[in-house]
C-alpha cells in the first residue's frame, strides 16, 4: 500500500511539474497543482520522493510493476482470448 502511495505521489509530482508552469502561473487562488508543488517542495515531500525513487530502483518492486503492467495490457488487449 505504501509503495503504491509513493508511486502515486511521484507520478502526480511529475505531472504537476510538467503541466503547471503555463496554466497555473496565471491563477490567483491556489489550485490542486500549486498544492502538489508545495507538498513536493516541502521537506516531507522531498523525503517521500527520495524514498519513491529508491523503491523504484529495487528489483523486487520493478518485477511487481512489470507484472501489474502486463496484467493491464492483457485486460486492455481486445485480441486476447478470455482465460489467458
Protein Blocks (a to p, Z undefined) as FASTA:
>chain_A
ZZmmmmmmmmmmmmmmmmmmmmmmmpmbdcfklmmmmmmmpmklmmmmmmmmmmmmpmkl
mmmmmmmmmmmmmmmmmkbcghZZ
